[in-house]
């Protein structure tokens, strides 16, 4: 396939991630995570691991896990593989990453199996039921979850502006709080529902059977490595 033919295939999709699909040829996405991988603490060595990538979309992090030695990678999202660029990127990269359309709320070890590592990047604040999602992830995770999210600490929204929580009140940083967005208050995006602060993420993870540690913080984002612990099911109401 010629360079022009490759470019034409790439142009047939709307891309979110910038992905190198062949030497010197990258997709025209809006977000390139490559320069941030070290900052966010993305796992450096996944040799022999089985990895689940939730909310994969174009597949950047799934392909990165494969590149870092993962034995098996399953990418999931709500849409079919060819809805965005995943199917094309997988073909052009010669990747063996698998894809399955599914919701995080439907994850189960009986249907999907279990995985050493679960990647959960840029998804949490899009969920109406974040604790349910964490419980579901716990059920399919054997070792640890790597979670990255928008966080509230430097981006408390009020009257159309964003504020540093500590400047509003010093106790807010150590208080587990979450801001609700009924409309498009966060980035004019109707798919954003909640923003937790770092303390809230840590305690939410703990309540779902994980032992988290903060591994990256930049701008309005933070990332966590969360080791799986034994889980006592909470009361349901």
NORVENGI-V52502 format. One record per pair of residues at least 24 apart in sequence whose ideal C-beta (glycine too) atoms are under 6 Angstrom apart, sorted by the first residue. I is the first residue (numbers start at 1). J is the second residue. Records with the same first field share a line. If there is no record, write none. Layout:
I: J  J
This chain:
9: 88
13: 85
15: 58  85
16: 57  58
17: 58  60
19: 60  89
21: 89  92  93
22: 92
27: 85
33: 60
39: 216  218
40: 148  216  223
41: 215  216  223
46: 70
49: 116  117
50: 115  116
51: 117
52: 115  118
53: 119
54: 104  120  123
55: 123
57: 84
58: 84  85  86
59: 86  89
61: 119  121
62: 97
63: 95
66: 97
73: 97
74: 98
75: 99
76: 100  102
104: 133  136
107: 136  140
109: 139  140
112: 140
114: 140  142
115: 140
116: 142  143
118: 145
119: 146
120: 145  147
121: 148
124: 149
125: 149  150  192  194  195
126: 191
128: 193
134: 208
135: 208
138: 208  209  231
141: 228
144: 225  226  227
145: 226
146: 225
147: 224
148: 223
150: 195  220
151: 197  198  222
152: 179  195  197
153: 197  198
154: 220
155: 220
157: 185
174: 199
176: 200  203
198: 222
